[in-house]
Amino acid sequence: MRRLTTAVLLTLTMSGCNSCNSQQPVTDDVPEKRGKRRKGRKAKAKAKAQPTYPPKDTVTTVIYKANDTTMVWLETRSGTFSGNPDRSYWLKDGIALPEFAGYRYFSADGSDYLSTTAPSGEGVQTFTALMATETSPPPGYSWEVDPAPNGFHRTFVKPASGRMQRLGMYKQPPSKPVWMEATRPEKRGEASPPLTRNSGWKARGDLAEGYQNALPEGAKPLEAKDLDAQAVTKLKAELKALRDSAITVHLAKTVNLDADESLETFACITGGMGAPCVIIDQVGEERRVYSANMAYPGKDADAAAEAPLFFSTETGHYAMFSPKGSVNEKGQGVITVVRFNGNAFVTDAVY
């Protein structure tokens, strides 16, 4: 047999497989033997195939206590969140956690927003009340606590589809989890699809300087009016409660960004922690504050001259900002676009 001279070690990344195998070097073995080996591996993999479960319209949520802290995992979000269990709420379509003098609402569809309005309505329960209930995981889901050599407890949740997700490592064993199912919210308003680089944007000559802060070809400007002084005062007080800091408003406009009958407020601000711009949407009795990760105008002379622009196309309503020199690490011009996806306002970076 030919002597082996090389071996290649496959290094798995943290987001890769749960097991690790070494790649075998190529030899001059008889082809039939290699074929049998591959066939055997396929048969073995088939035998280990995981069971499948029918798709569900709900989103699984897990609430538990670890290290004297109440934690929550939402299937459509990465990581875990924590909050005062007496001020943290379970809602039929998500959860609400305290944030300064207001609340951050996490929707079952994966979006979130801030509001000074406390949770209310049918089915609303505090985490404190939920922790006293007995529940079972939905089909295909599981919970695992693995003692680590250092005495801590590695905690995992296994969704019906997908690999095991690590929730944390805790000094004290976590409590028995409470399993809940959140309903995805119904669509409202008119959703605007994402835009691409082929939507008619113009470069500033050399693309290394970024795209022009101008409407794409064929777009029509949306009417945007300045917020009156009384409304600006109300806005500053509202954002101060949500950010726990004095607020400076650099720009505040009323504009229709979700193509419905009402207007939203688009504001760029400084003060406290959070995105530089926000969209305030009135939904029933609740004022929702969505983040817009868009560089705010007014920080310097150049930015003040290039304020966000509002426009419509045949497919939707948008806000955009493309400051001079806005490029990514590859030297591509970047346009920041805010749009409504049918449930929440989202920010896209268009390259």
Contacts in CASP RR format, 6 or more apart in sequence:
PFRMAT RR
TARGET T0000
AUTHOR 0000-0000-0000
METHOD contacts of the structure
MODEL  1
MRRLTTAVLLTLTMSGCNSCNSQQPVTDDVPEKRGKRRKGRKAKAKAKAQ
PTYPPKDTVTTVIYKANDTTMVWLETRSGTFSGNPDRSYWLKDGIALPEF
AGYRYFSADGSDYLSTTAPSGEGVQTFTALMATETSPPPGYSWEVDPAPN
GFHRTFVKPASGRMQRLGMYKQPPSKPVWMEATRPEKRGEASPPLTRNSG
WKARGDLAEGYQNALPEGAKPLEAKDLDAQAVTKLKAELKALRDSAITVH
LAKTVNLDADESLETFACITGGMGAPCVIIDQVGEERRVYSANMAYPGKD
ADAAAEAPLFFSTETGHYAMFSPKGSVNEKGQGVITVVRFNGNAFVTDAV
Y
1 27 0 8 1.000
1 28 0 8 1.000
2 27 0 8 1.000
2 28 0 8 1.000
4 25 0 8 1.000
4 27 0 8 1.000
5 25 0 8 1.000
6 25 0 8 1.000
7 22 0 8 1.000
7 23 0 8 1.000
7 25 0 8 1.000
8 22 0 8 1.000
8 23 0 8 1.000
8 25 0 8 1.000
9 22 0 8 1.000
9 23 0 8 1.000
10 20 0 8 1.000
10 21 0 8 1.000
10 22 0 8 1.000
10 23 0 8 1.000
12 20 0 8 1.000
18 163 0 8 1.000
18 164 0 8 1.000
51 140 0 8 1.000
52 161 0 8 1.000
53 139 0 8 1.000
53 140 0 8 1.000
53 160 0 8 1.000
53 161 0 8 1.000
56 138 0 8 1.000
56 181 0 8 1.000
57 183 0 8 1.000
57 184 0 8 1.000
58 108 0 8 1.000
58 181 0 8 1.000
58 182 0 8 1.000
58 183 0 8 1.000
58 184 0 8 1.000
59 74 0 8 1.000
59 75 0 8 1.000
59 76 0 8 1.000
59 94 0 8 1.000
59 108 0 8 1.000
59 109 0 8 1.000
59 181 0 8 1.000
59 182 0 8 1.000
59 183 0 8 1.000
59 184 0 8 1.000
60 75 0 8 1.000
60 138 0 8 1.000
60 141 0 8 1.000
60 159 0 8 1.000
60 179 0 8 1.000
60 180 0 8 1.000
60 181 0 8 1.000
60 182 0 8 1.000
61 72 0 8 1.000
61 73 0 8 1.000
61 74 0 8 1.000
61 75 0 8 1.000
61 90 0 8 1.000
61 94 0 8 1.000
61 95 0 8 1.000
61 179 0 8 1.000
61 180 0 8 1.000
61 181 0 8 1.000
61 182 0 8 1.000
62 72 0 8 1.000
62 73 0 8 1.000
62 143 0 8 1.000
62 157 0 8 1.000
62 167 0 8 1.000
62 177 0 8 1.000
62 178 0 8 1.000
62 179 0 8 1.000
62 180 0 8 1.000
63 70 0 8 1.000
63 71 0 8 1.000
63 72 0 8 1.000
63 90 0 8 1.000
63 127 0 8 1.000
63 130 0 8 1.000
63 131 0 8 1.000
63 177 0 8 1.000
63 178 0 8 1.000
63 180 0 8 1.000
64 70 0 8 1.000
64 71 0 8 1.000
64 72 0 8 1.000
64 155 0 8 1.000
64 174 0 8 1.000
64 175 0 8 1.000
64 176 0 8 1.000
64 177 0 8 1.000
64 178 0 8 1.000
65 71 0 8 1.000
65 131 0 8 1.000
65 174 0 8 1.000
65 175 0 8 1.000
66 155 0 8 1.000
66 168 0 8 1.000
66 170 0 8 1.000
66 172 0 8 1.000
66 174 0 8 1.000
66 175 0 8 1.000
67 170 0 8 1.000
67 171 0 8 1.000
67 172 0 8 1.000
68 172 0 8 1.000
69 82 0 8 1.000
69 83 0 8 1.000
70 82 0 8 1.000
70 83 0 8 1.000
70 84 0 8 1.000
70 85 0 8 1.000
70 88 0 8 1.000
70 127 0 8 1.000
70 131 0 8 1.000
71 80 0 8 1.000
71 81 0 8 1.000
71 82 0 8 1.000
71 167 0 8 1.000
71 174 0 8 1.000
72 80 0 8 1.000
72 81 0 8 1.000
72 82 0 8 1.000
72 83 0 8 1.000
72 88 0 8 1.000
72 95 0 8 1.000
72 97 0 8 1.000
72 127 0 8 1.000
73 79 0 8 1.000
73 80 0 8 1.000
73 81 0 8 1.000
73 157 0 8 1.000
73 165 0 8 1.000
73 167 0 8 1.000
74 81 0 8 1.000
74 94 0 8 1.000
74 95 0 8 1.000
74 106 0 8 1.000
74 108 0 8 1.000
74 110 0 8 1.000
74 182 0 8 1.000
75 159 0 8 1.000
76 108 0 8 1.000
76 109 0 8 1.000
76 110 0 8 1.000
77 106 0 8 1.000
77 110 0 8 1.000
79 165 0 8 1.000
79 167 0 8 1.000
80 167 0 8 1.000
80 168 0 8 1.000
81 95 0 8 1.000
81 97 0 8 1.000
81 106 0 8 1.000
82 97 0 8 1.000
83 97 0 8 1.000
83 98 0 8 1.000
83 127 0 8 1.000
84 98 0 8 1.000
85 126 0 8 1.000
85 127 0 8 1.000
85 128 0 8 1.000
85 131 0 8 1.000
86 126 0 8 1.000
86 127 0 8 1.000
86 128 0 8 1.000
87 97 0 8 1.000
87 98 0 8 1.000
87 103 0 8 1.000
87 126 0 8 1.000
88 95 0 8 1.000
88 96 0 8 1.000
88 97 0 8 1.000
88 98 0 8 1.000
88 126 0 8 1.000
88 127 0 8 1.000
89 95 0 8 1.000
89 96 0 8 1.000
89 97 0 8 1.000
89 103 0 8 1.000
89 119 0 8 1.000
89 124 0 8 1.000
89 125 0 8 1.000
89 126 0 8 1.000
89 127 0 8 1.000
90 123 0 8 1.000
90 124 0 8 1.000
90 125 0 8 1.000
90 126 0 8 1.000
90 127 0 8 1.000
90 130 0 8 1.000
90 180 0 8 1.000
91 105 0 8 1.000
91 119 0 8 1.000
91 123 0 8 1.000
91 124 0 8 1.000
91 182 0 8 1.000
92 122 0 8 1.000
92 123 0 8 1.000
92 124 0 8 1.000
92 182 0 8 1.000
92 183 0 8 1.000
93 107 0 8 1.000
93 108 0 8 1.000
93 182 0 8 1.000
93 183 0 8 1.000
93 184 0 8 1.000
93 185 0 8 1.000
94 105 0 8 1.000
94 106 0 8 1.000
94 107 0 8 1.000
94 108 0 8 1.000
94 182 0 8 1.000
95 105 0 8 1.000
95 106 0 8 1.000
95 182 0 8 1.000
96 103 0 8 1.000
96 104 0 8 1.000
96 105 0 8 1.000
96 106 0 8 1.000
96 119 0 8 1.000
97 103 0 8 1.000
97 104 0 8 1.000
97 106 0 8 1.000
98 104 0 8 1.000
99 114 0 8 1.000
99 242 0 8 1.000
100 241 0 8 1.000
100 242 0 8 1.000
100 243 0 8 1.000
100 244 0 8 1.000
101 116 0 8 1.000
101 241 0 8 1.000
101 242 0 8 1.000
101 244 0 8 1.000
102 114 0 8 1.000
102 115 0 8 1.000
102 116 0 8 1.000
102 118 0 8 1.000
102 241 0 8 1.000
102 242 0 8 1.000
103 114 0 8 1.000
103 115 0 8 1.000
103 116 0 8 1.000
103 117 0 8 1.000
103 118 0 8 1.000
103 119 0 8 1.000
104 112 0 8 1.000
104 113 0 8 1.000
104 114 0 8 1.000
105 112 0 8 1.000
105 113 0 8 1.000
105 114 0 8 1.000
105 115 0 8 1.000
105 119 0 8 1.000
105 288 0 8 1.000
106 112 0 8 1.000
107 113 0 8 1.000
107 185 0 8 1.000
107 343 0 8 1.000
107 344 0 8 1.000
108 182 0 8 1.000
108 183 0 8 1.000
108 184 0 8 1.000
108 185 0 8 1.000
109 184 0 8 1.000
109 185 0 8 1.000
109 343 0 8 1.000
109 344 0 8 1.000
111 290 0 8 1.000
111 341 0 8 1.000
111 343 0 8 1.000
111 344 0 8 1.000
111 346 0 8 1.000
112 344 0 8 1.000
113 288 0 8 1.000
113 289 0 8 1.000
113 290 0 8 1.000
113 291 0 8 1.000
113 344 0 8 1.000
114 242 0 8 1.000
114 288 0 8 1.000
114 289 0 8 1.000
115 242 0 8 1.000
115 286 0 8 1.000
115 287 0 8 1.000
115 288 0 8 1.000
115 289 0 8 1.000
116 238 0 8 1.000
116 241 0 8 1.000
116 242 0 8 1.000
116 287 0 8 1.000
117 285 0 8 1.000
117 286 0 8 1.000
117 287 0 8 1.000
130 178 0 8 1.000
130 180 0 8 1.000
131 175 0 8 1.000
131 178 0 8 1.000
133 178 0 8 1.000
135 177 0 8 1.000
135 178 0 8 1.000
135 179 0 8 1.000
135 180 0 8 1.000
136 179 0 8 1.000
137 143 0 8 1.000
137 177 0 8 1.000
137 179 0 8 1.000
138 160 0 8 1.000
138 179 0 8 1.000
138 181 0 8 1.000
139 160 0 8 1.000
140 158 0 8 1.000
140 159 0 8 1.000
140 160 0 8 1.000
141 157 0 8 1.000
141 158 0 8 1.000
141 159 0 8 1.000
141 160 0 8 1.000
141 179 0 8 1.000
142 157 0 8 1.000
142 158 0 8 1.000
143 155 0 8 1.000
143 156 0 8 1.000
143 157 0 8 1.000
143 158 0 8 1.000
143 177 0 8 1.000
144 155 0 8 1.000
144 156 0 8 1.000
144 157 0 8 1.000
144 158 0 8 1.000
144 164 0 8 1.000
145 153 0 8 1.000
145 154 0 8 1.000
145 155 0 8 1.000
145 156 0 8 1.000
145 173 0 8 1.000
145 174 0 8 1.000
146 153 0 8 1.000
146 154 0 8 1.000
146 155 0 8 1.000
146 156 0 8 1.000
147 153 0 8 1.000
147 154 0 8 1.000
148 154 0 8 1.000
148 169 0 8 1.000
151 171 0 8 1.000
152 169 0 8 1.000
152 170 0 8 1.000
152 171 0 8 1.000
153 169 0 8 1.000
153 170 0 8 1.000
153 171 0 8 1.000
153 172 0 8 1.000
153 173 0 8 1.000
153 174 0 8 1.000
154 166 0 8 1.000
154 168 0 8 1.000
154 169 0 8 1.000
155 166 0 8 1.000
155 167 0 8 1.000
155 168 0 8 1.000
155 169 0 8 1.000
155 170 0 8 1.000
155 174 0 8 1.000
156 164 0 8 1.000
156 165 0 8 1.000
156 166 0 8 1.000
156 167 0 8 1.000
157 164 0 8 1.000
157 165 0 8 1.000
157 167 0 8 1.000
157 177 0 8 1.000
158 164 0 8 1.000
158 165 0 8 1.000
159 165 0 8 1.000
185 343 0 8 1.000
187 342 0 8 1.000
187 343 0 8 1.000
188 258 0 8 1.000
188 260 0 8 1.000
188 283 0 8 1.000
188 342 0 8 1.000
188 343 0 8 1.000
189 258 0 8 1.000
189 259 0 8 1.000
189 260 0 8 1.000
189 340 0 8 1.000
189 342 0 8 1.000
190 258 0 8 1.000
190 259 0 8 1.000
190 260 0 8 1.000
190 316 0 8 1.000
190 317 0 8 1.000
190 340 0 8 1.000
190 342 0 8 1.000
191 340 0 8 1.000
191 341 0 8 1.000
191 342 0 8 1.000
192 258 0 8 1.000
192 259 0 8 1.000
192 315 0 8 1.000
192 316 0 8 1.000
192 317 0 8 1.000
192 318 0 8 1.000
192 339 0 8 1.000
192 340 0 8 1.000
192 341 0 8 1.000
193 315 0 8 1.000
193 316 0 8 1.000
193 339 0 8 1.000
194 337 0 8 1.000
194 339 0 8 1.000
194 348 0 8 1.000
195 216 0 8 1.000
195 313 0 8 1.000
195 318 0 8 1.000
195 337 0 8 1.000
195 339 0 8 1.000
195 348 0 8 1.000
195 350 0 8 1.000
196 350 0 8 1.000
197 350 0 8 1.000
197 351 0 8 1.000
199 216 0 8 1.000
199 313 0 8 1.000
199 350 0 8 1.000
200 216 0 8 1.000
200 217 0 8 1.000
200 218 0 8 1.000
201 211 0 8 1.000
201 212 0 8 1.000
201 216 0 8 1.000
201 322 0 8 1.000
201 335 0 8 1.000
201 350 0 8 1.000
202 211 0 8 1.000
202 212 0 8 1.000
202 214 0 8 1.000
202 216 0 8 1.000
202 217 0 8 1.000
203 209 0 8 1.000
203 210 0 8 1.000
203 211 0 8 1.000
203 212 0 8 1.000
203 333 0 8 1.000
204 210 0 8 1.000
204 211 0 8 1.000
204 212 0 8 1.000
204 324 0 8 1.000
204 325 0 8 1.000
207 327 0 8 1.000
207 331 0 8 1.000
207 332 0 8 1.000
207 333 0 8 1.000
208 325 0 8 1.000
208 327 0 8 1.000
208 331 0 8 1.000
208 333 0 8 1.000
209 324 0 8 1.000
209 325 0 8 1.000
209 327 0 8 1.000
210 322 0 8 1.000
210 324 0 8 1.000
210 325 0 8 1.000
210 326 0 8 1.000
210 327 0 8 1.000
210 333 0 8 1.000
210 334 0 8 1.000
211 322 0 8 1.000
211 326 0 8 1.000
211 333 0 8 1.000
211 334 0 8 1.000
211 335 0 8 1.000
212 322 0 8 1.000
213 306 0 8 1.000
213 309 0 8 1.000
213 320 0 8 1.000
213 321 0 8 1.000
213 322 0 8 1.000
213 323 0 8 1.000
213 324 0 8 1.000
214 309 0 8 1.000
215 221 0 8 1.000
215 309 0 8 1.000
215 311 0 8 1.000
215 320 0 8 1.000
216 311 0 8 1.000
216 313 0 8 1.000
218 313 0 8 1.000
219 311 0 8 1.000
219 312 0 8 1.000
219 313 0 8 1.000
220 311 0 8 1.000
220 312 0 8 1.000
220 313 0 8 1.000
221 309 0 8 1.000
221 310 0 8 1.000
221 311 0 8 1.000
222 255 0 8 1.000
222 256 0 8 1.000
222 257 0 8 1.000
222 310 0 8 1.000
222 311 0 8 1.000
222 312 0 8 1.000
222 317 0 8 1.000
223 255 0 8 1.000
223 256 0 8 1.000
224 253 0 8 1.000
224 254 0 8 1.000
224 255 0 8 1.000
224 266 0 8 1.000
224 310 0 8 1.000
225 253 0 8 1.000
225 254 0 8 1.000
225 255 0 8 1.000
226 252 0 8 1.000
226 253 0 8 1.000
226 254 0 8 1.000
227 235 0 8 1.000
227 252 0 8 1.000
227 253 0 8 1.000
227 254 0 8 1.000
227 265 0 8 1.000
227 267 0 8 1.000
231 252 0 8 1.000
231 265 0 8 1.000
232 249 0 8 1.000
232 252 0 8 1.000
235 247 0 8 1.000
235 249 0 8 1.000
235 252 0 8 1.000
235 265 0 8 1.000
235 267 0 8 1.000
235 280 0 8 1.000
236 246 0 8 1.000
236 247 0 8 1.000
236 249 0 8 1.000
238 280 0 8 1.000
238 287 0 8 1.000
238 289 0 8 1.000
239 247 0 8 1.000
239 269 0 8 1.000
239 278 0 8 1.000
239 289 0 8 1.000
240 246 0 8 1.000
240 247 0 8 1.000
242 289 0 8 1.000
243 271 0 8 1.000
243 272 0 8 1.000
243 273 0 8 1.000
243 274 0 8 1.000
244 272 0 8 1.000
245 271 0 8 1.000
245 272 0 8 1.000
245 273 0 8 1.000
246 271 0 8 1.000
247 269 0 8 1.000
247 270 0 8 1.000
247 271 0 8 1.000
247 272 0 8 1.000
248 269 0 8 1.000
248 270 0 8 1.000
248 271 0 8 1.000
249 267 0 8 1.000
249 268 0 8 1.000
249 269 0 8 1.000
250 268 0 8 1.000
250 269 0 8 1.000
250 270 0 8 1.000
250 296 0 8 1.000
250 297 0 8 1.000
250 298 0 8 1.000
250 299 0 8 1.000
251 266 0 8 1.000
251 267 0 8 1.000
251 268 0 8 1.000
251 296 0 8 1.000
251 297 0 8 1.000
251 298 0 8 1.000
251 307 0 8 1.000
251 308 0 8 1.000
252 265 0 8 1.000
252 266 0 8 1.000
252 267 0 8 1.000
252 268 0 8 1.000
253 265 0 8 1.000
253 266 0 8 1.000
253 267 0 8 1.000
253 310 0 8 1.000
254 263 0 8 1.000
254 264 0 8 1.000
254 265 0 8 1.000
254 266 0 8 1.000
255 263 0 8 1.000
255 264 0 8 1.000
255 266 0 8 1.000
255 310 0 8 1.000
255 319 0 8 1.000
256 262 0 8 1.000
256 263 0 8 1.000
256 264 0 8 1.000
256 317 0 8 1.000
257 264 0 8 1.000
257 266 0 8 1.000
257 279 0 8 1.000
257 310 0 8 1.000
257 317 0 8 1.000
257 318 0 8 1.000
257 319 0 8 1.000
257 338 0 8 1.000
257 339 0 8 1.000
257 340 0 8 1.000
257 345 0 8 1.000
258 264 0 8 1.000
258 281 0 8 1.000
258 317 0 8 1.000
258 340 0 8 1.000
258 342 0 8 1.000
258 345 0 8 1.000
259 312 0 8 1.000
259 316 0 8 1.000
259 317 0 8 1.000
259 340 0 8 1.000
262 282 0 8 1.000
264 279 0 8 1.000
264 280 0 8 1.000
264 281 0 8 1.000
264 282 0 8 1.000
264 345 0 8 1.000
265 279 0 8 1.000
265 280 0 8 1.000
266 277 0 8 1.000
266 278 0 8 1.000
266 279 0 8 1.000
266 292 0 8 1.000
266 308 0 8 1.000
266 310 0 8 1.000
266 319 0 8 1.000
266 338 0 8 1.000
267 277 0 8 1.000
267 278 0 8 1.000
267 280 0 8 1.000
268 276 0 8 1.000
268 277 0 8 1.000
268 294 0 8 1.000
268 296 0 8 1.000
268 297 0 8 1.000
268 298 0 8 1.000
268 308 0 8 1.000
269 276 0 8 1.000
269 277 0 8 1.000
269 278 0 8 1.000
269 296 0 8 1.000
270 276 0 8 1.000
270 296 0 8 1.000
274 291 0 8 1.000
275 291 0 8 1.000
275 292 0 8 1.000
275 293 0 8 1.000
275 294 0 8 1.000
276 292 0 8 1.000
276 293 0 8 1.000
276 294 0 8 1.000
276 295 0 8 1.000
276 296 0 8 1.000
277 291 0 8 1.000
277 292 0 8 1.000
277 293 0 8 1.000
277 294 0 8 1.000
277 296 0 8 1.000
277 308 0 8 1.000
277 338 0 8 1.000
278 289 0 8 1.000
278 290 0 8 1.000
278 291 0 8 1.000
278 292 0 8 1.000
279 289 0 8 1.000
279 290 0 8 1.000
279 292 0 8 1.000
279 338 0 8 1.000
279 345 0 8 1.000
280 287 0 8 1.000
280 288 0 8 1.000
280 289 0 8 1.000
280 290 0 8 1.000
281 287 0 8 1.000
281 288 0 8 1.000
281 290 0 8 1.000
281 345 0 8 1.000
282 288 0 8 1.000
290 344 0 8 1.000
290 345 0 8 1.000
291 347 0 8 1.000
292 319 0 8 1.000
292 338 0 8 1.000
292 345 0 8 1.000
292 347 0 8 1.000
293 336 0 8 1.000
293 347 0 8 1.000
294 308 0 8 1.000
294 319 0 8 1.000
294 321 0 8 1.000
294 336 0 8 1.000
294 338 0 8 1.000
294 347 0 8 1.000
295 303 0 8 1.000
295 321 0 8 1.000
295 323 0 8 1.000
295 326 0 8 1.000
295 336 0 8 1.000
296 303 0 8 1.000
297 303 0 8 1.000
297 304 0 8 1.000
297 306 0 8 1.000
297 307 0 8 1.000
297 308 0 8 1.000
297 321 0 8 1.000
298 304 0 8 1.000
302 323 0 8 1.000
302 324 0 8 1.000
303 323 0 8 1.000
306 321 0 8 1.000
306 322 0 8 1.000
306 323 0 8 1.000
306 324 0 8 1.000
307 321 0 8 1.000
308 319 0 8 1.000
308 320 0 8 1.000
308 321 0 8 1.000
308 338 0 8 1.000
309 319 0 8 1.000
309 320 0 8 1.000
309 321 0 8 1.000
310 317 0 8 1.000
310 318 0 8 1.000
310 319 0 8 1.000
310 320 0 8 1.000
311 317 0 8 1.000
311 318 0 8 1.000
311 320 0 8 1.000
312 318 0 8 1.000
316 339 0 8 1.000
317 339 0 8 1.000
317 340 0 8 1.000
318 337 0 8 1.000
318 338 0 8 1.000
318 339 0 8 1.000
319 337 0 8 1.000
319 338 0 8 1.000
319 339 0 8 1.000
320 335 0 8 1.000
320 336 0 8 1.000
320 337 0 8 1.000
320 338 0 8 1.000
321 335 0 8 1.000
321 336 0 8 1.000
322 333 0 8 1.000
322 334 0 8 1.000
322 335 0 8 1.000
322 336 0 8 1.000
325 333 0 8 1.000
326 333 0 8 1.000
326 334 0 8 1.000
326 335 0 8 1.000
326 336 0 8 1.000
327 333 0 8 1.000
327 334 0 8 1.000
328 334 0 8 1.000
328 349 0 8 1.000
328 351 0 8 1.000
330 351 0 8 1.000
332 351 0 8 1.000
333 351 0 8 1.000
334 349 0 8 1.000
334 350 0 8 1.000
334 351 0 8 1.000
335 349 0 8 1.000
335 350 0 8 1.000
336 347 0 8 1.000
336 348 0 8 1.000
336 349 0 8 1.000
336 350 0 8 1.000
337 347 0 8 1.000
337 348 0 8 1.000
337 349 0 8 1.000
337 350 0 8 1.000
338 345 0 8 1.000
338 346 0 8 1.000
338 347 0 8 1.000
338 348 0 8 1.000
339 345 0 8 1.000
339 346 0 8 1.000
339 348 0 8 1.000
340 346 0 8 1.000
END
